[in-house]
C-alpha cells in the first residue's frame, strides 16, 4: 500500500448534496495518510462531519413541524395537506399527515436520547480522545451517518513479553494497546514503554529479537517498520513478524549500548488484521 504524506486540508462543512462524498474522502484519508497527525486529523474531521449531519437532520425535522403547524392554522387547502404526507427529502409517503409527524418524532426522540446518553459529547473538542465518544456507537449507518465504528479503549490484556522484555508501570506509561474500527478500516494503537534486554537488542530478526506478542484481536495485517525511540538517545528499528502478532527488534543505532537493558517508547498507529491487504 502506498502512503500519502500530504497534509489533510482544513475541514469544510458539507452541504446536503455532498455528504456522501465528504464521508468517502475522509475515510480515504484515514486509510492512506502516512503521518500519524494527519490520521488523527482525519478521524477528528469524521466526528465533526457526523455532528454537522446530525444538525442538518434536526433542522429539517423542525422545519417539517413548522409546516404542519402552519397548515393547521390555515386549514383551507385539502391539496396542500395531502402533499404534506410525502417527504420531498426522502420520498417516503404516509397514509395520513399525523403518521408522518409521528415518524419524525420517533426518529428525533432516538437522536435526542443518543446525545443525552453521552454517545456524542458536545461539551468537548472532538479531537484524538474525543473521537472515542463517536467510535463507541456500535452501528450508526442509517443513511445519513458515516460508518459502523467501535473502540476497545486502552487495554493490556493478553500481552506476552518475550525473551526477558518487560514494561515499567511505575512510570505511568506501562505498555498498552487499543483497537479502533471505522467501517472496514481497523487500526491498532500502541503506547507506552518496553524494557528491551541485550538478547532482544543483539539478535535482531530472529527468535531472540522477539520482545512482544500481542493478542489475536490486535493482530497486524501489513508489514510495518516501527521507529522506537530509545529512552536516552538514538532510534531502534522494530517490526512485526509474519504471523502479525509478534514484534521484534531490527537494526539498532550505534549510539545504543546493546549489552545492557534499554527502554523503548511506543507511540504508533498501525493497520490491524483482516482488513488491509499487503
KOLBADO-871533 format. One record per residue (C-alpha): residue in three letters; x, y, z. Coordinates in Angstrom, 1 decimal, padded with zeros to 4 digits. Example, Ala and Ser with C-alpha at 12.3 -4.5 7.8 and 13.67 -1.06 7.14 Angstrom:
BEGIN
BATI:aa:east:north:up
BATI:Ala:012.3:-004.5:007.8
BATI:Ser:013.7:-001.1:007.1
//
This chain:
BEGIN
BATI:aa:east:north:up
BATI:Unk:000.0:000.0:000.0
BATI:Unk:001.3:003.5:-000.9
BATI:Unk:001.0:006.1:001.8
BATI:Unk:000.1:009.7:001.2
BATI:Unk:002.2:012.2:003.3
BATI:Unk:000.5:015.4:002.2
BATI:Unk:-001.3:017.4:004.8
BATI:Unk:-005.1:016.9:005.4
BATI:Unk:-007.0:020.0:004.2
BATI:Unk:-008.9:022.1:006.7
BATI:Unk:-012.4:020.9:007.4
BATI:Unk:-015.2:022.3:005.2
BATI:Unk:-018.8:021.7:006.4
BATI:Unk:-020.7:019.6:003.8
BATI:Unk:-023.9:020.6:002.0
BATI:Unk:-026.9:018.3:001.7
BATI:Unk:-025.7:017.3:-001.7
BATI:Unk:-022.2:016.2:-000.9
BATI:Unk:-022.3:014.5:002.5
BATI:Unk:-021.6:011.0:001.0
BATI:Unk:-018.7:012.4:-001.0
BATI:Unk:-017.3:014.1:002.1
BATI:Unk:-017.5:010.9:004.2
BATI:Unk:-015.8:008.9:001.4
BATI:Unk:-013.0:011.4:001.2
BATI:Unk:-012.3:011.4:005.0
BATI:Unk:-012.4:007.6:005.1
BATI:Unk:-009.8:007.5:002.3
BATI:Unk:-007.6:009.9:004.2
BATI:Unk:-007.8:007.7:007.3
BATI:Unk:-006.7:004.7:005.2
BATI:Unk:-003.9:006.3:003.2
BATI:Unk:-002.3:009.1:005.2
BATI:Unk:001.2:008.2:006.3
BATI:Unk:001.7:010.7:009.2
BATI:Unk:000.0:010.0:012.5
BATI:Unk:-001.0:013.6:012.9
BATI:Unk:-002.9:013.5:009.6
BATI:Unk:-004.6:010.2:010.5
BATI:Unk:-005.8:011.8:013.8
BATI:Unk:-006.9:015.0:012.0
BATI:Unk:-008.9:012.8:009.5
BATI:Unk:-010.6:011.0:012.4
BATI:Unk:-011.4:014.3:014.1
BATI:Unk:-013.0:015.6:010.8
BATI:Unk:-015.0:012.4:010.7
BATI:Unk:-016.6:013.2:014.0
BATI:Unk:-017.1:016.8:013.0
BATI:Unk:-018.9:015.7:009.8
BATI:Unk:-021.1:013.4:011.9
BATI:Unk:-022.1:016.4:014.1
BATI:Unk:-022.9:018.5:011.0
BATI:Unk:-025.1:015.7:009.6
BATI:Unk:-027.0:015.5:012.9
BATI:Unk:-027.5:019.2:013.0
BATI:Unk:-029.0:019.3:009.5
BATI:Unk:-031.3:016.4:010.4
BATI:Unk:-032.6:018.4:013.4
BATI:Unk:-033.1:021.5:011.3
BATI:Unk:-035.1:019.5:008.7
BATI:Unk:-037.4:018.0:011.3
BATI:Unk:-038.0:021.3:012.9
BATI:Unk:-038.9:022.8:009.5
BATI:Unk:-041.5:020.0:008.9
BATI:Unk:-043.1:020.7:012.3
BATI:Unk:-043.4:024.3:011.3
BATI:Unk:-045.1:023.5:008.0
BATI:Unk:-047.6:021.3:009.9
BATI:Unk:-048.5:024.0:012.4
BATI:Unk:-048.9:026.5:009.6
BATI:Unk:-051.2:024.1:007.7
BATI:Unk:-053.4:023.5:010.8
BATI:Unk:-053.6:027.2:011.5
BATI:Unk:-054.7:027.9:007.9
BATI:Unk:-056.5:024.7:007.1
BATI:Unk:-058.2:025.8:003.9
BATI:Unk:-056.5:023.6:001.3
BATI:Unk:-057.0:019.8:001.1
BATI:Unk:-054.4:019.6:-001.7
BATI:Unk:-051.7:021.1:000.5
BATI:Unk:-052.5:018.7:003.3
BATI:Unk:-052.3:015.7:001.0
BATI:Unk:-049.0:016.9:-000.4
BATI:Unk:-047.5:017.2:003.1
BATI:Unk:-048.0:013.4:003.6
BATI:Unk:-044.9:012.8:001.4
BATI:Unk:-041.4:013.9:002.3
BATI:Unk:-039.7:015.8:-000.5
BATI:Unk:-036.4:014.9:001.1
BATI:Unk:-036.7:011.1:001.5
BATI:Unk:-039.6:010.4:-000.9
BATI:Unk:-041.4:008.4:001.9
BATI:Unk:-045.2:008.6:001.9
BATI:Unk:-047.6:008.1:004.8
BATI:Unk:-051.3:007.4:004.9
BATI:Unk:-052.0:010.5:006.9
BATI:Unk:-050.1:013.6:007.9
BATI:Unk:-050.3:012.5:011.5
BATI:Unk:-048.4:009.3:010.7
BATI:Unk:-045.7:011.2:009.0
BATI:Unk:-045.2:013.5:012.0
BATI:Unk:-045.2:010.5:014.4
BATI:Unk:-042.3:009.0:012.4
BATI:Unk:-040.4:012.3:012.6
BATI:Unk:-041.0:012.5:016.4
BATI:Unk:-039.8:008.8:016.8
BATI:Unk:-036.5:009.5:015.0
BATI:Unk:-036.0:012.8:016.7
BATI:Unk:-036.5:011.1:020.1
BATI:Unk:-033.9:008.4:019.3
BATI:Unk:-031.4:011.1:018.2
BATI:Unk:-032.0:013.2:021.4
BATI:Unk:-031.5:010.1:023.5
BATI:Unk:-028.1:009.4:021.9
BATI:Unk:-027.0:012.9:022.8
BATI:Unk:-028.4:012.7:026.3
BATI:Unk:-026.7:009.4:027.0
BATI:Unk:-023.3:010.8:026.1
BATI:Unk:-022.7:009.0:022.8
BATI:Unk:-021.9:012.4:021.3
BATI:Unk:-020.2:014.7:023.7
BATI:Unk:-020.9:018.3:022.6
BATI:Unk:-019.0:019.8:025.6
BATI:Unk:-015.5:018.9:024.3
BATI:Unk:-013.4:019.2:021.2
BATI:Unk:-013.8:016.0:019.1
BATI:Unk:-010.1:015.5:018.8
BATI:Unk:-008.0:012.4:019.5
BATI:Unk:-009.6:011.2:022.7
BATI:Unk:-012.8:012.9:022.0
BATI:Unk:-013.2:010.6:019.0
BATI:Unk:-013.9:007.9:021.4
BATI:Unk:-017.4:009.3:022.0
BATI:Unk:-018.2:008.8:018.3
BATI:Unk:-016.5:005.5:018.0
BATI:Unk:-018.5:003.9:020.8
BATI:Unk:-021.5:003.9:018.6
BATI:Unk:-021.8:000.2:017.6
BATI:Unk:-023.7:000.9:014.3
BATI:Unk:-024.6:004.3:013.0
BATI:Unk:-025.3:003.6:009.4
BATI:Unk:-028.8:005.0:009.0
BATI:Unk:-028.2:006.5:005.5
BATI:Unk:-027.4:009.9:007.0
BATI:Unk:-024.4:008.9:009.1
BATI:Unk:-020.8:007.8:008.4
BATI:Unk:-019.6:004.3:009.2
BATI:Unk:-020.1:001.4:011.7
BATI:Unk:-017.5:002.1:014.4
BATI:Unk:-016.1:000.7:017.6
BATI:Unk:-013.3:001.5:020.1
BATI:Unk:-011.9:-001.1:022.6
BATI:Unk:-010.4:001.6:024.8
BATI:Unk:-006.8:001.2:026.2
BATI:Unk:-006.1:-002.5:027.1
BATI:Unk:-003.2:-004.5:028.5
BATI:Unk:-004.9:-007.9:028.4
BATI:Unk:-003.3:-010.8:026.5
BATI:Unk:000.2:-009.2:026.1
BATI:Unk:003.1:-011.6:026.4
BATI:Unk:006.7:-010.2:026.9
BATI:Unk:009.3:-012.4:025.3
BATI:Unk:013.0:-013.1:026.0
BATI:Unk:013.0:-011.2:029.2
BATI:Unk:011.4:-008.0:027.9
BATI:Unk:009.2:-006.2:030.4
BATI:Unk:007.2:-003.0:030.8
BATI:Unk:007.5:-000.5:033.7
BATI:Unk:004.2:000.6:035.1
BATI:Unk:005.9:002.7:037.8
BATI:Unk:006.5:005.4:035.2
BATI:Unk:002.8:005.7:034.4
BATI:Unk:003.4:004.5:030.9
BATI:Unk:003.0:000.8:031.0
BATI:Unk:002.7:-000.8:027.6
BATI:Unk:-000.9:-001.0:026.3
BATI:Unk:-002.9:-001.3:023.0
BATI:Unk:-006.2:000.0:021.6
BATI:Unk:-008.2:-001.3:018.7
BATI:Unk:-010.3:001.2:016.7
BATI:Unk:-012.6:000.3:013.7
BATI:Unk:-014.2:002.7:011.2
BATI:Unk:-016.2:000.6:008.7
BATI:Unk:-013.7:-001.7:007.0
BATI:Unk:-010.7:000.1:008.4
BATI:Unk:-009.2:-001.4:011.6
BATI:Unk:-006.3:000.3:013.5
BATI:Unk:-004.2:-000.8:016.4
BATI:Unk:-002.7:001.9:018.6
BATI:Unk:000.4:001.0:020.6
BATI:Unk:001.5:003.2:023.5
BATI:Unk:003.8:003.0:026.5
BATI:Unk:007.3:001.8:027.3
BATI:Unk:009.1:-001.6:026.9
BATI:Unk:012.3:-002.5:028.5
BATI:Unk:014.4:-004.5:026.0
BATI:Unk:017.1:-007.0:027.0
BATI:Unk:020.5:-007.5:025.4
BATI:Unk:019.1:-010.7:023.9
BATI:Unk:016.4:-008.6:022.1
BATI:Unk:018.9:-005.9:021.0
BATI:Unk:021.6:-008.2:019.8
BATI:Unk:019.6:-010.9:017.9
BATI:Unk:017.5:-008.7:015.6
BATI:Unk:015.2:-010.5:013.2
BATI:Unk:015.4:-013.9:014.9
BATI:Unk:013.6:-015.5:017.8
BATI:Unk:015.9:-013.9:020.3
BATI:Unk:014.9:-010.5:018.9
BATI:Unk:011.2:-011.1:019.7
BATI:Unk:010.0:-008.9:022.6
BATI:Unk:006.2:-008.6:022.5
BATI:Unk:003.4:-010.9:021.4
BATI:Unk:000.0:-009.2:021.0
BATI:Unk:-003.4:-011.0:021.4
BATI:Unk:-005.0:-012.3:018.3
BATI:Unk:-007.6:-009.4:018.3
BATI:Unk:-004.7:-006.9:017.8
BATI:Unk:-003.0:-008.9:015.1
BATI:Unk:-001.3:-006.6:012.5
BATI:Unk:-002.1:-007.3:008.8
BATI:Unk:000.6:-005.4:006.9
BATI:Unk:004.4:-005.3:007.4
BATI:Unk:005.3:-002.2:009.4
BATI:Unk:008.7:-000.8:010.4
BATI:Unk:008.4:000.8:013.8
BATI:Unk:010.9:003.5:014.8
BATI:Unk:011.2:003.1:018.5
BATI:Unk:012.7:006.0:020.4
BATI:Unk:015.3:004.9:022.9
BATI:Unk:014.8:006.4:026.4
BATI:Unk:018.2:008.3:026.3
BATI:Unk:019.1:008.8:022.7
BATI:Unk:019.0:007.1:019.3
BATI:Unk:016.5:005.0:017.5
BATI:Unk:015.8:001.3:017.4
BATI:Unk:014.1:-000.1:014.3
BATI:Unk:011.5:-002.7:015.1
BATI:Unk:008.9:-004.7:013.0
BATI:Unk:006.2:-007.2:013.3
BATI:Unk:006.9:-010.9:012.3
BATI:Unk:004.9:-012.7:009.6
BATI:Unk:002.3:-014.0:012.0
BATI:Unk:001.2:-010.5:012.6
BATI:Unk:001.2:-010.6:016.4
BATI:Unk:004.8:-010.7:017.4
BATI:Unk:007.0:-007.6:017.4
BATI:Unk:010.8:-007.9:017.2
BATI:Unk:013.9:-005.8:017.0
BATI:Unk:015.6:-004.9:013.7
BATI:Unk:018.6:-002.6:013.4
BATI:Unk:019.9:-000.9:016.5
BATI:Unk:021.6:002.6:016.4
BATI:Unk:025.3:002.5:017.0
BATI:Unk:024.7:005.1:019.8
BATI:Unk:022.8:002.5:021.9
BATI:Unk:024.6:000.1:024.2
BATI:Unk:023.3:-003.4:023.3
BATI:Unk:024.9:-005.0:026.3
BATI:Unk:022.5:-003.6:028.9
BATI:Unk:018.7:-003.2:029.2
BATI:Unk:017.3:-000.3:027.1
BATI:Unk:013.9:001.3:027.4
BATI:Unk:012.0:002.0:024.2
BATI:Unk:009.0:004.3:023.8
BATI:Unk:005.9:003.4:021.8
BATI:Unk:003.5:005.9:020.2
BATI:Unk:002.3:004.2:017.0
BATI:Unk:-000.9:003.7:014.9
BATI:Unk:-000.7:000.6:012.8
BATI:Unk:-003.1:-001.3:010.5
BATI:Unk:-004.8:-004.3:012.1
BATI:Unk:-005.6:-007.8:010.8
BATI:Unk:-008.2:-008.8:008.3
BATI:Unk:-009.0:-005.5:006.7
BATI:Unk:-005.9:-004.3:004.8
BATI:Unk:-004.0:-006.3:002.1
BATI:Unk:-000.2:-006.5:001.9
//
